[in-house]
Each structure stands twice: as structure tokens, then as C-alpha cells.
């Protein structure tokens, strides 16, 4: 059984990655071709010609207006994936069509639906509005992870590892020492984990970007929207500064919204999209450069650790047990939700598989 939750939205790319060039990315084991029409709309279809399976993302395949021309034998496809021209004959076989995927561009991301197209409800896409808000400045990137996506989910829902893995960047002793609270919305598939530190050392990541020189009040409020989107609402203020006001405003604090899109590539590799949005020093390019380079360093520290962990897990004998403690409540809840999503998607996929008779009829 695949470990992917199907009938779900996943982040396939940043909108800035897709233009009038053929672009490919593998999502949940499916190689998908993306490009923008002349009107600027993103389209997504299977990245292989129906004729001899040549990848349409490979040159000399090319765009011709709003059609894709296969660089191997010249089969030509419209933006909906339907073949419109076959060299050497006027009749286009009715089965000459590529699988197409629902897509939605939102909050700087391009989301793609993996599963039954009839179930692709755009209202189900979780939001990260800070990423393209004029009230925030954002730095972002994506790193390939040679590990299963569940390991990254575990990593991000247990931030106590910051103390040990990311010391000198974002980690301080208080992160590991402060207890967490966990809430789970099973129906919505959302896990909330909070850690509020009333008196903590200010790590370089925040000292350099905010200018705070003393100890801080540091809040970490996590929302994980299974399977793909992780939000970390960070609040940083000098110790003794007033807290949020009754009207919801919080002028005495600095706010950083950290966003991860956790997109499975294959069973054992992941696209690790990350973004850091801030509501201070909006036009300060030095702060932007510092946050970009430091957060990328932190992400790469996770990548090295998780790549190694993947190798360890892959080499372990079946049935090897692990130990969980209080700080793992969020990660364990996420595992439970993901397991349910995977099982639901597998059942739906099996139910939708055609019979042998139906398959034979489809090609006649």
C-alpha cells in the first residue's frame, strides 16, 4: 500500500517557478508537467507522451502557443492534455489524451490535486496569506529531502530539536525545557502544538533580525494541516513588554510566520518548501538576506539529519520499536491523521479501478 494520502491538495511549486517554459515536478510518485498558457494560467498534465512515453519536459519538446509538441514524434497536446495533432494522419485516436490535474495558484504556491478530479474542492486548500501580503516581507526556498515525508512532519511538530540540532541559529535551552500543549481537530485534520516561553535567551536568528539584545518572551504556535501545510506562528518580544491587546493587535512584539509545504516526491523523497514572512523591517534587504541564509542553513541541518535517519530506518529489521514521550503528542496525532487519510485514499482508489471488461471496452 502506498504511503501517500490521495484525494488531497499538495504544493507542487512556487508560482514564480512556472512560466512559458515546460516545467516538471514529481508529486506523490506522479511526474507532472506544468506550464502557463498565453493568458497566464497554470496548467498541469502527465509528463509523458502517450505514444512512446517520452517526457514532454525534455528538449526538444516545446511549447507552440497553447500546445505542447512532443520532441520525439511530434504528438501535440492542448492545455487540457487532449492530443490535437498526430503526424502522418488526420485522425487523432480518441485515447490520445494525457491525465490532467486540477491546479490552484494561491498564497504564492501552485497547488495540485492528486486523486479523483471530481473531489477537487478548492475550499479545502489551507491558507498562508502572509506569503503574498503587502504587510509582510517573505524569503523562501525549497530543498530536496532524500527521506520519506513523514519524517519531516515529525521533525516540525517537535521543535525541541532546535535546542540541539540548531544551536547557534534558532535553538536555545528553553525550547527543549518548556512543556507543550497539544490540541487535535480530527475532523478537519489539523494538529495544534504550542510552546510559550516567558523568559528565554534570544537566539541569533531573532537578535540579528529584530535588534533585541536581551532576553525575550518567545511563543511558538504550530498549525499542521495534514497532509501538506505546516504553519508556525512565532511571537518575539523583550521580556516585560505588553502582550497582545484585546482587539487582537500586538504592536509591542515582532511576528514571524514560518511556512513549510511538505510534498511527497516518492515513497522515500520529499520536496521541502519553506518560507519565512515577517511584519518588521519590511524594506531592509540586509535583514532579508540574513533570514534567507540562516533559515536555509537550518533547513539544510534538518535535511542532513533526516536523510541519515531515512537510511537508518530503511536498514532496520521489520518491527523495530521506537520510544515516544510527552513532546511527541503532536507528531503522534499527525501520524494518526495521515494513516487515516492514506487508508481512505487507498480504499477510494481501489473502488474506482475499472474491471477487466471495462478496461477492454475503453480501448475499442
C-alpha positions in Angstrom: 0.0 0.0 0.0 1.3 3.5 -0.9 2.1 5.8 2.0 0.6 8.8 0.1 -2.7 10.4 1.1 -4.6 10.7 -2.1 -7.6 12.9 -2.9 -5.6 15.8 -1.4 -4.1 19.1 -2.4 -0.3 19.3 -2.4 2.1 22.2 -3.2 3.8 21.5 -6.5 5.8 24.7 -6.9 6.1 28.3 -6.2 4.1 30.4 -8.7 7.4 32.1 -9.7 8.9 28.7 -10.8 6.3 28.2 -13.6 6.3 30.3 -16.8 6.4 29.9 -20.5 8.9 27.0 -20.3 8.0 23.4 -19.7 8.5 22.6 -16.1 8.3 19.2 -14.4 8.0 18.0 -10.8 7.1 14.6 -9.3 4.3 14.7 -6.7 3.3 11.5 -4.9 5.1 9.4 -7.4 3.5 11.1 -10.4 5.6 13.1 -12.9 3.6 16.2 -13.8 4.2 18.8 -16.5 3.4 22.4 -15.7 3.4 25.5 -17.8 1.5 28.8 -18.2 -0.9 29.4 -21.1 -0.5 32.7 -23.0 -3.2 34.0 -20.8 -1.0 33.3 -17.7 -3.0 30.3 -16.3 -1.1 27.4 -14.9 -1.9 24.0 -16.4 -0.8 20.5 -15.3 -0.8 17.2 -17.1 1.2 14.0 -17.1 4.8 14.4 -18.2 4.9 11.7 -20.9 3.7 11.4 -24.4 1.0 8.7 -24.9 2.9 7.4 -28.0 6.2 6.2 -26.7 6.3 7.7 -23.2 8.9 10.4 -24.0 9.0 13.0 -21.2 7.4 16.2 -22.6 9.6 18.3 -20.3 12.7 17.1 -22.2 14.0 19.0 -25.1 13.4 19.2 -28.0 9.8 19.1 -26.7 8.5 22.7 -26.8 5.5 25.0 -26.4 3.8 26.2 -29.5 1.3 28.8 -28.4 -1.0 27.0 -26.1 0.0 23.5 -27.2 2.9 21.2 -26.3 4.7 19.5 -29.1 6.5 16.2 -28.2 10.1 16.4 -29.2 10.3 12.7 -30.1 7.5 12.1 -32.7 5.6 15.4 -32.8 2.3 14.4 -31.0 0.8 17.8 -30.0 -1.4 18.4 -26.9 -3.7 21.2 -25.8 -3.8 22.7 -22.3 -6.3 20.1 -21.2 -4.0 17.3 -22.1 -6.0 16.2 -25.2 -4.0 15.4 -28.3 -4.9 17.7 -31.1 -2.5 16.5 -33.8 -0.7 13.3 -34.8 2.0 13.4 -37.5 1.3 11.5 -40.7 -2.5 11.1 -40.2 -5.6 13.2 -39.9 -7.4 11.0 -37.4 -6.4 11.5 -33.8 -7.0 8.4 -31.7 -9.7 9.1 -29.0 -7.5 7.6 -26.4 -4.6 10.0 -27.2 -5.0 12.2 -24.1 -2.9 12.8 -21.1 -4.1 12.7 -17.5 -4.7 16.3 -16.4 -4.6 17.7 -12.9 -6.7 20.4 -11.1 -4.4 23.2 -10.1 -4.9 26.3 -8.0 -2.5 29.3 -7.6 -2.8 30.7 -4.1 -0.6 32.4 -1.5 2.4 32.3 -3.8 2.1 28.5 -4.2 0.8 26.3 -7.0 -1.3 23.6 -5.6 -2.1 20.4 -7.4 -4.8 17.8 -6.7 -3.7 14.2 -6.6 -6.6 11.8 -6.9 -10.2 11.8 -8.2 -10.7 15.1 -10.0 -14.4 15.2 -9.1 -13.4 15.7 -5.5 -11.0 18.6 -6.0 -12.7 21.2 -3.8 -10.5 24.4 -3.8 -12.1 25.4 -0.5 -10.1 22.6 1.1 -6.8 24.3 0.4 -5.3 25.7 3.7 -4.2 29.3 3.6 -0.9 31.0 4.2 -1.9 34.6 3.3 1.3 36.2 4.7 3.3 34.9 1.8 1.9 37.5 -0.6 0.7 40.1 1.8 2.0 43.7 1.5 2.1 43.8 5.3 4.9 41.1 5.3 8.2 40.6 3.6 8.9 37.0 2.7 12.0 34.9 1.9 11.6 31.4 0.7 13.2 28.4 -0.9 12.9 24.6 -1.5 15.3 21.8 -0.6 15.2 18.2 -1.8 14.9 15.7 1.0 16.1 12.1 0.5 13.7 10.9 3.2 10.0 10.0 3.5 7.8 13.0 4.1 6.5 11.6 7.5 10.0 12.2 9.0 9.7 15.9 8.1 6.3 16.1 9.7 7.7 14.5 12.9 10.6 17.0 12.8 8.5 20.1 12.5 5.9 19.1 15.1 8.6 18.5 17.8 10.6 21.8 17.9 12.6 20.6 21.0 15.2 19.5 18.5 16.0 23.2 17.8 18.0 23.2 21.1 20.3 20.5 19.9 20.3 20.5 16.1 20.0 24.2 15.5 22.0 25.7 18.4 23.6 29.0 17.4 20.8 29.7 14.9 17.3 29.3 16.4 17.9 26.9 19.2 18.2 27.8 22.9 17.9 25.7 26.1 14.4 27.0 26.8 12.9 25.4 23.7 13.6 21.9 24.9 12.8 22.7 28.6 9.4 24.3 28.1 6.4 21.9 28.1 4.0 22.0 25.1 0.2 21.9 24.8 -1.4 19.9 22.0 -4.9 20.1 20.5 -6.2 18.0 17.7 -9.2 18.6 15.3 -9.6 15.1 14.0 -12.4 16.1 11.6 -10.5 18.9 10.0 -7.2 17.0 10.1 -5.4 19.8 12.0 -2.9 19.5 14.8 -2.1 22.4 17.1 1.1 22.5 19.2 2.0 25.5 21.4 5.1 26.3 23.4 5.2 29.7 25.2 8.5 30.7 26.8 8.1 33.7 29.2 11.8 34.3 29.7 14.2 32.9 27.1 17.6 33.6 25.5 17.2 35.4 22.2 18.8 33.2 19.5 20.9 34.9 16.8 18.2 34.3 14.2 16.0 36.8 16.1 18.6 39.0 17.7 20.1 39.9 14.4 16.8 40.5 12.6 14.9 42.4 15.3 17.7 44.1 17.2 16.7 42.8 20.6 19.7 42.5 22.8 18.3 41.0 26.0 16.1 38.0 26.9 12.7 37.6 25.2 9.2 36.2 25.5 9.0 33.7 22.7 5.9 32.0 21.5 5.7 29.1 19.1 2.2 28.2 17.9 2.0 25.5 15.3 -0.8 24.5 13.0 -0.3 21.4 10.9 -2.9 21.0 8.2 -2.5 17.4 7.0 -1.1 16.3 4.7 0.8 19.2 3.3 0.9 22.5 5.1 2.7 23.5 8.3 2.4 26.9 9.9 4.5 28.2 12.8 3.3 31.5 14.3 6.2 33.0 16.1 5.9 35.9 18.5 9.0 37.6 19.9 9.1 40.5 22.4 11.5 41.8 25.0 10.8 40.3 28.5 8.3 42.6 30.2 6.8 44.0 27.1 3.0 44.2 27.0 1.2 41.2 25.5 -1.4 41.2 22.7 -4.3 43.7 23.2 -8.0 42.8 23.5 -8.6 44.0 19.9 -6.1 41.5 18.6 -3.3 44.0 17.8 0.2 43.4 19.2 2.3 46.4 18.5 5.0 45.6 21.1 6.1 42.3 19.5 7.7 41.1 16.4 5.9 38.4 14.4 7.4 35.8 12.1 5.2 33.4 10.1 7.2 30.3 9.1 5.5 28.1 6.4 6.5 24.7 5.2 4.8 22.8 2.4 5.7 19.1 2.9 5.2 17.4 -0.5 6.0 13.8 -1.1 8.0 13.2 -4.2 8.4 9.4 -3.9 8.0 6.9 -1.1 11.5 8.0 0.1 12.0 11.5 -1.0 10.3 14.9 -0.3 10.0 18.4 -1.6 10.8 20.6 1.4 9.3 24.1 0.6 10.0 26.7 3.2 9.1 30.4 3.7 9.7 33.0 6.4 7.4 36.0 6.4 8.0 38.9 8.9 6.0 42.0 9.8 9.0 44.2 10.6 12.0 45.7 8.7 9.9 45.2 5.6 12.3 47.1 3.2 15.6 46.1 4.9 17.4 44.0 2.3 20.1 43.1 4.8 17.5 41.5 7.1 16.0 39.7 4.2 19.4 38.3 3.2 20.2 37.3 6.8 16.9 35.5 7.3 17.1 33.7 4.0 20.7 32.4 4.5 20.1 31.5 8.2 16.8 29.7 7.6 18.3 27.8 4.6 21.1 26.7 6.9 18.6 25.5 9.5 16.6 23.7 6.8 19.8 22.0 5.5 20.7 20.9 9.0 17.3 19.1 9.1 17.9 17.7 5.6 21.2 16.1 6.7 19.7 14.7 9.9 16.6 13.3 8.2 18.5 11.9 5.2 20.6 10.0 7.7 17.5 8.9 9.7 15.9 7.6 6.5 19.0 5.4 5.9 18.8 4.1 9.4 15.1 3.3 9.2 15.4 1.6 5.8 18.1 -0.7 7.2 16.3 -1.7 10.4 14.6 -5.1 10.7 10.8 -5.1 10.5 9.0 -4.5 13.8 11.8 -2.3 15.3 10.2 -0.3 18.1 10.7 3.4 18.9 10.1 5.3 22.2 7.8 8.3 22.4 7.5 10.8 25.2 5.3 13.9 26.1 6.9 16.2 23.4 5.7 13.7 20.7 2.0 14.2 21.2 1.6 16.4 18.2 3.7 14.2 15.9 1.8 11.1 17.0 -1.5 12.8 16.3 -0.3 13.8 12.9 0.7 10.2 12.2 -2.8 9.0 13.2 -4.4 11.5 10.9 -2.1 10.7 7.9 -2.7 7.0 8.4 -6.5 7.6 8.2 -6.1 9.8 5.1 -3.9 7.2 3.4 -6.3 4.4 4.1 -9.3 6.4 2.9 -7.5 7.3 -0.3 -6.4 3.7 -0.9 -10.0 2.5 -0.4 -11.4 5.1 -2.8 -8.7 4.3 -5.4 -9.4 0.5 -5.2 -13.1 1.1 -5.6 -12.6 3.2 -8.7 -10.4 0.7 -10.5 -12.1 -0.5 -13.7 -12.9 -4.1 -14.3 -11.1 -6.1 -17.0 -14.2 -5.8 -19.2 -14.4 -2.0 -18.7 -10.6 -1.7 -19.5 -11.0 -3.7 -22.7 -14.1 -1.6 -23.7 -12.2 1.7 -23.1 -9.6 0.9 -25.8 -12.0 -0.3 -28.5 
